[in-house]
Every structure is written in C-alpha cells, then in structure tokens.
Amino acid sequence: MSDLKEWVYLNLINHVRMIRAARELASLAKERADAKAAFQPSRLKSCFKKL
C-alpha cells in the first residue's frame, strides 16, 4: 500500500509542477504579446523623422 501512496504523491507533485510551468509559460507568452503590441515600427519611423 505504501508504494501506491508514494506513486500518488509523486504524481500529485508532478501535476502541480506541470501546472506551475504552464502558468509560467502563459504569463511569458502574455508579456511577449504585450511587448510586441507596444513596439510599433510606425512610432519608430515618426521618431526618426523628427531627427
């Protein structure tokens, strides 16, 4: 029975780790999308025109 408990416990830990990793990836993807939205080449062009 202890083997089963250990297996369940390890599976639970792995599950939590996978969820955390997925959340981290999602937040990184969101940050990247936000950064892409903020960076607009047209703004850059207008800045260079002023120079």
KOLVEXGU-862990 format. One record per residue: x, y, z of N, C-alpha, C, CB in turn; residue in three letters. Coordinates in steps of 0.02 Angstrom, whole numbers, padded with zeros to 5 digits, always signed. Glycine has a CB too. Layout:
<pts>
XYZXYZXYZXYZALA
...
</pts>
This chain:
<pts>
+00041-00061+00000+00000+00000+00000+00043+00063+00000-00047+00000+00061MET
+00100+00060+00033+00143+00120+00036+00169+00139-00034+00202+00108+00083SER
+00179+00088-00076+00201+00103-00145+00148+00143-00182+00216+00038-00183ASP
+00086+00125-00171+00031+00161-00204+00028+00233-00179-00036+00126-00192LEU
+00035+00242-00114+00034+00310-00085+00091+00352-00113+00039+00307-00008LYS
+00149+00321-00117+00207+00356-00143+00197+00376-00216+00271+00313-00136GLU
+00168+00329-00255+00155+00342-00325+00106+00400-00334+00128+00279-00359TRP
+00053+00399-00293+00002+00452-00296+00033+00518-00277-00058+00436-00250VAL
+00074+00518-00224+00106+00579-00201+00152+00608-00254+00146+00565-00136TYR
+00193+00565-00285+00239+00588-00337+00200+00614-00397+00286+00532-00358LEU
+00146+00580-00415+00105+00604-00471+00076+00672-00456+00049+00554-00485ASN
+00054+00681-00394+00025+00746-00374+00077+00801-00379-00003+00741-00302LEU
+00137+00787-00355+00191+00836-00358+00206+00854-00431+00255+00810-00323ILE
+00211+00803-00474+00224+00816-00545+00168+00856-00577+00234+00750-00582ASN
+00107+00840-00557+00050+00876-00584+00054+00951-00566-00016+00846-00558HIS
+00069+00964-00503+00075+01033-00480+00131+01069-00517+00087+01036-00403VAL
+00187+01034-00525+00243+01064-00562+00224+01081-00634+00304+01017-00562ARG
+00187+01035-00666+00167+01047-00735+00119+01106-00739+00134+00984-00764MET
+00074+01112-00690+00027+01168-00690+00066+01234-00681-00025+01160-00633ILE
+00113+01233-00634+00154+01294-00623+00193+01313-00685+00202+01284-00564ARG
+00222+01263-00718+00260+01276-00779+00215+01304-00834+00296+01212-00804ALA
+00155+01277-00839+00108+01301-00890+00088+01373-00876+00046+01256-00893ALA
+00076+01388-00812+00059+01458-00794+00116+01505-00810+00042+01462-00719ARG
+00177+01484-00795+00236+01525-00809+00242+01538-00884+00300+01491-00782GLU
+00233+01485-00924+00236+01493-00996+00182+01540-01022+00230+01425-01031LEU
+00122+01533-00993+00067+01576-01015+00082+01649-00999+00001+01554-00981ALA
+00110+01661-00939+00125+01731-00921+00181+01759-00965+00144+01736-00847SER
+00230+01717-00981+00284+01740-01025+00257+01755-01095+00340+01687-01030LEU
+00212+01712-01119+00182+01724-01185+00142+01789-01185+00137+01665-01205ALA
+00107+01802-01130+00068+01864-01125+00114+01925-01124+00023+01863-01061LYS
+00168+01921-01085+00216+01976-01083+00245+01989-01152+00273+01960-01033GLU
+00260+01935-01188+00289+01943-01255+00238+01975-01302+00311+01874-01282ARG
+00176+01953-01297+00124+01982-01340+00114+02056-01323+00057+01944-01331ALA
+00116+02073-01258+00109+02143-01238+00167+02184-01265+00106+02149-01162ASP
+00227+02156-01261+00286+02192-01286+00282+02202-01362+00351+02154-01268ALA
+00258+02151-01397+00250+02158-01470+00199+02211-01487+00230+02091-01501LYS
+00145+02214-01448+00093+02264-01461+00119+02334-01446+00031+02249-01417ALA
+00163+02339-01396+00189+02405-01378+00240+02429-01429+00221+02402-01308ALA
+00277+02383-01459+00328+02401-01508+00296+02407-01577+00386+02350-01509PHE
+00287+02467-01600+00258+02478-01666+00307+02516-01710+00191+02517-01660GLN
+00328+02486-01764+00377+02518-01809+00356+02587-01832+00390+02474-01869PRO
+00291+02599-01838+00268+02665-01861+00288+02719-01812+00191+02665-01871SER
+00287+02703-01748+00310+02751-01697+00384+02766-01707+00298+02724-01626ARG
+00421+02714-01720+00493+02721-01730+00507+02767-01790+00527+02653-01740LEU
+00470+02757-01843+00479+02799-01903+00466+02872-01889+00434+02774-01960LYS
+00413+02885-01851+00397+02955-01836+00451+02986-01792+00328+02960-01801SER
+00481+02946-01749+00536+02972-01707+00596+02992-01750+00557+02920-01654CYS
+00612+02950-01800+00668+02964-01843+00655+03024-01888+00685+02903-01886PHE
+00593+03034-01907+00576+03092-01949+00590+03157-01912+00503+03088-01971LYS
+00578+03155-01846+00589+03216-01805+00663+03233-01801+00560+03206-01735LYS
+00706+03182-01807+00778+03195-01804+00799+03225-01869+00818+03131-01790LEU
</pts>
